[in-house]
Amino acid sequence: MVLTQAQAAARLGRLLALPGNERCADCPTRRPKWASINLGVFMCLRCSGCHRGLGVQISKVRSVTLDTWVERD
C-alpha cells in the first residue's frame, strides 16, 4: 500500500511524538529527521550518515520529510 504524503507525514508525526523518539537514537540531538526503517529508530542527520556508511544490509536510512514512505505487510 502506498501512503499519500499527508498520511505518511501524519503517521511519522505520531511515531516521533512517542516517548524516546524526541531524540536521536545514537546521540542527544533533539528532533531527529531521519529513520532506520529496518531498525525502527529515529536519528539526526549526522548519525544517519554513519548508518548509511554501514550499508543497507545493516541499516536502511530514510528521511522523515524528503523520502516517499511505503507501508509493507
N, C-alpha and C positions, 0 to 999 in steps of 0.2 A: 504494500500500500504506500503510495506517495502522499506525503503530507503537504498541504499548502504551506506557504511561508508563514502565514498567520498561525496555523495550527502548530507548526514546529516551534515558532517563537513562544507560543503560549506554554507548550509542554516543557521546553527548556527553561523558561522563566520559573515554572513551578518547581522543577528539579533544582535550579540554582537557589531557590528560596529555602530548601530543606536545610536543617542544621548540619553544619560541617562543610557545606558547599559554598559558603561565602568566602572561603579562602582557597588558594591553590593547594592541591593535594601534596605537593612536594616542597613548598616554601610558604612563608607567611603572607605572600601578596594577596591583597583583597580583590574581590570581584573578578574572578577568573573568566576568561572569554574563550577558552579552548577546552576540548574534552578528548579523552582517550575513549573511543567508543567500545573497545573490547575490554578495557579495564574498568570502565564505569566510574571515572573520576574526572573532575574539572581541574584545569591548570592555567597558569599565566602564560603569556607569550614566550618568556624566556625558557620556562620548563617545557613548553610544547616543542621548542626546538631540540631540546635534549631528547625528548621522547621520539621525535621524528628521526633523530640520529640512531636510535635503537633499531629502527627498521619496522616495517608493517607486521612482521611475524611476531613482534613483541608488543607494540603499541600503535594502534591506528588512530591518528590525531585528526580532529575536525574542528573547525572554527564554529563557535556558537552562533555567530552572526553572519559569516560570509559563505559558509558551505550549505549545500542542499542536504537535508536530512530525510532518510527513508526508514520507515518502520519495517522491521523484519520479525517474522514469527519465531 
